[in-house]
Amino acid sequence: VQLQASGGGLVQAGAFLRLSCVASGFTFNNYAMGWFRQAPGKEREFVATVNWSGGSTYYVDPVKGRFAISRDNAKNTVYLQMGSLKPEDTAVYFCAARWVTRYSPHSTHEGDYTYWGQGTLVTVSQ
């Protein structure tokens, strides 16, 4: 099993950035996907999640309206489109996978996620 995250970098405040996470080693469309982040000196926190089909999403309040999570099951890939970036979005971003049934509710708890990627660093400057 592997989750390979990419797309991080150094950007200025207000910029856009798209993160990608390619999954392998498990049946991708049996899993909900999530993005979490860990800022320097802080605990890891939930950012966004998308259900197995891509038809339902959920976000933490500070990113609502600025970030969009999506997935392409044909490519085993989940994306996080980030816009209007702020310095407080600076963090290592992790993708994660959670086995679900068709009717499973969203989860913001990292303990519910089985597989994790290695993280990609996003740095937003003033």
ZIPESUL-V265157 format. One record per backbone hydrogen bond with DSSP energy under -1.0 kcal/mol. NH is the residue of the N-H (numbers start at 1). CO is the residue of the C=O. E is the energy in kcal/mol with one decimal. If there is no record, write none. Layout:
# ZIPESUL-V265157
nh->{NH,NH}
co->{CO,CO}
e->{E,E}
This chain:
# ZIPESUL-V265157
nh->{2,4,6,11,13,14,15,17,19,20,21,22,23,24,28,30,31,32,33,34,35,36,37,38,42,45,47,48,49,50,51,58,60,63,64,66,67,68,70,72,75,77,78,79,80,81,82,83,85,89,90,91,92,93,94,96,97,98,100,104,112,113,114,115,117,120,122,123,125}
co->{24,22,20,123,125,85,12,82,80,6,78,4,76,2,26,27,28,98,50,96,48,94,45,92,39,37,35,35,58,33,56,49,47,60,61,63,63,81,79,77,72,72,21,70,19,68,17,66,15,86,87,122,38,120,36,34,115,32,30,101,109,110,97,97,95,93,91,9,11}
e->{-2.6,-2.6,-2.5,-2.8,-2.1,-3.1,-1.9,-2.5,-2.6,-2.4,-1.7,-2.3,-3.2,-2.1,-1.2,-2.1,-1.8,-3.0,-2.2,-2.7,-3.0,-2.9,-2.7,-2.2,-2.3,-3.2,-2.5,-1.7,-2.2,-2.6,-2.6,-2.0,-2.4,-1.7,-1.2,-2.3,-2.4,-2.5,-1.6,-2.9,-1.2,-1.8,-2.2,-3.2,-2.2,-3.2,-3.3,-1.6,-1.9,-2.4,-1.8,-2.1,-2.3,-3.1,-2.9,-2.3,-2.4,-2.7,-2.3,-1.4,-1.9,-1.4,-2.2,-1.5,-2.6,-2.1,-2.9,-2.8,-2.9}
